């Protein structure tokens, strides 16, 4: 898995000129750090130049050039792309702010793992009649990378992709939440669990689904059916007894 994070490393500058309408020029400098499971990081440095809220030009360390998006921005890009001092300053920014400062901050953030809070529940499907939806949710964890896997009787659940839906959402304060929805109705005696894998856990953790409510519901249904069948048998036996008694009375 890849993870990316933007670290703001420069304050925003705002200036005004004497005019009936206020003008402002804004410079936004950021470091983009992209890491993977091999602990290797790709660091990029970007500068965005805004005028009155409009992006006019942008510097990208990947190409070491400035791209202009307006007439002024294109003229500015043409000038600074020929300026050796400007390009040298941008390389220094990349090495000092991003590769040195921001990378240290990023690695420190990754070491501060927060274990997820996990809940597992079962609801009714709104799409397929008489079908259940199993929901495994992980809350307030860090870092973002997490894996939720459904198990049936201890084995990875053999499901179709259209029956599984996963959703990742931010929780704020550098925390995340992840939801996994599986359309499946557990059979009698079937064991369903959600396996959670995260950097904060020493090993994958299993969360079993409580199917006691469903088992109780099935028992009530079975008792109701049994009662209905028994009632039908008693009613039929009573009708047969009444018919035989009526026939014997007529013969007498």
C-alpha positions, 0 to 999 in steps of 0.5 A: 500500500502507498500512503501520501501526506502533505506537510505545510512548511511555509506560512502564507504571505498576503499583501495589499496594494492601494486600490479601491479593491483589495488585491493579494498575492499568496505563496503556498509551499508544501512537501509531499511525502509518498511512502510504501511498505518497504519504508522507501520515501519519494519526496516532492516539493511544490510551490503554488503562486496565487493572485486574488485566489487564482492559481497563476503558476506552480513549481514542481521539484519532479521537473524542476520547472515552473508552469504558468497558467495565466498570461502573468504566470507564463511570463513569470515561468519563462523568466524564472526557468532561466534563472539559475539562482531561482532553481538553485534555491528551490533545490535547497528548499527540497533538501532542507525543508522536505528531505531533512525536516519534513521527513523526520516529522513524517517518520515520527508520526508513523511511529505514533500508532493508535489501535482501532476500536472495532465493532461488528454488527448485522442488519437487514439488506435494503436491496435483497429481500430476506438477506442480511448485511454484515458490517465491520467498522474500525474507528479512530486508528492511525496510521491510515493503512488497515485491512479488514477480512471476513472469515467463515468458520476460520477460513477467508470468506469466498465472496463475490466482489459485488457483495462486498463494499468498503469505505474509508473516511477521515475521523479528524485529528489524524485519525481514520475510520474504515467500514466493510459491508458484506451481504451474507446471511449466516447459516445455522451454526456458522461462525463469522468473524472480522479479521483486523490487520493494522500497524498498531497490532502485533498480530491480526486480531479476530472479532467474532460476530454475535449471532445469538439474536438471529439464532433466537429469532430462528428458534421463535420462527421454528416454534411458531411453525411447529405451533401452526403445524400442531394446531393444524393437526389438532384441528384436522383431527377434531374435524375428523372426529366430529365427522365420524361422530355425526355419521354414527349418530345418523346411522343410529 
